[in-house]
């Protein structure tokens, strides 16, 4: 016989595992990131819906397709030769 008392664990478990909890936390972090981004409302809405309906696949897709790319350039790479002043002092 099964006992479903408040202090006893049901036979099927509580229905949440460590992996489920990690995915839920990652989903929340990504949704907050999307809402705070500079994307248009429609793009934000689509990404949030994708993540809500496809939690694992949505995270993977957003990681590869939806994130804003950051440029990692050194200060010397940010200034090209065409940005140099013409006919004057060669340094700013």
C-alpha positions in Angstrom: 0.0 0.0 0.0 1.1 3.5 -0.8 1.0 6.3 1.8 0.6 9.9 0.5 1.2 11.7 3.8 2.6 15.2 3.7 6.0 14.2 5.0 6.4 11.1 2.9 7.7 11.1 -0.7 5.1 9.8 -3.2 6.1 6.6 -5.1 6.6 8.5 -8.4 8.8 11.1 -6.8 8.2 14.8 -6.7 8.5 15.1 -10.5 11.5 17.4 -10.5 15.1 16.4 -10.9 18.3 18.4 -10.7 18.5 18.5 -14.5 15.0 19.9 -14.7 15.8 22.5 -12.1 19.0 23.6 -14.0 17.0 23.9 -17.2 14.3 26.0 -15.5 16.9 28.3 -14.0 18.7 28.7 -17.4 15.3 29.4 -19.1 14.6 32.1 -16.6 18.0 33.7 -17.0 17.8 33.7 -20.8 14.2 35.1 -20.8 15.3 37.9 -18.5 18.3 38.5 -20.8 16.0 38.6 -23.9 13.5 41.0 -22.3 16.4 43.3 -21.3 18.0 43.2 -24.8 17.8 45.9 -27.5 15.8 43.6 -29.8 12.4 44.6 -31.2 9.2 43.6 -29.3 8.3 41.0 -31.9 11.7 39.4 -31.8 11.6 39.3 -28.0 8.2 37.7 -28.1 9.2 35.0 -30.6 12.3 34.0 -28.6 10.4 33.9 -25.3 7.7 31.7 -26.8 10.3 29.4 -28.4 12.0 29.0 -25.0 8.7 28.5 -23.2 7.5 25.8 -25.6 10.8 24.2 -26.3 12.9 24.7 -23.1 16.0 22.7 -24.0 16.0 23.2 -27.8 15.0 26.8 -27.3 18.1 27.4 -25.1 20.4 25.8 -27.7 18.8 27.7 -30.6 19.1 31.0 -28.7 22.7 30.3 -27.8 23.7 29.8 -31.4 21.2 32.1 -33.3 19.7 34.7 -31.0 22.4 36.2 -28.9 23.9 39.5 -29.7 27.4 39.1 -30.9 30.2 41.0 -29.0 33.2 42.2 -30.9 36.4 41.3 -29.2 38.9 43.7 -30.7 42.0 45.3 -29.2 42.1 49.1 -29.2 44.5 49.0 -32.1 42.0 47.1 -34.2 39.2 49.5 -33.6 40.9 52.3 -35.6 41.6 51.8 -39.2 43.9 53.7 -41.4 41.1 55.5 -43.1 40.1 57.0 -39.8 43.4 58.8 -39.4 43.3 62.6 -39.9 44.4 63.8 -43.3 47.0 66.4 -43.8 47.7 67.1 -40.2 49.0 65.4 -37.1 49.1 61.6 -37.6 48.0 60.9 -34.0 44.8 62.0 -32.3 
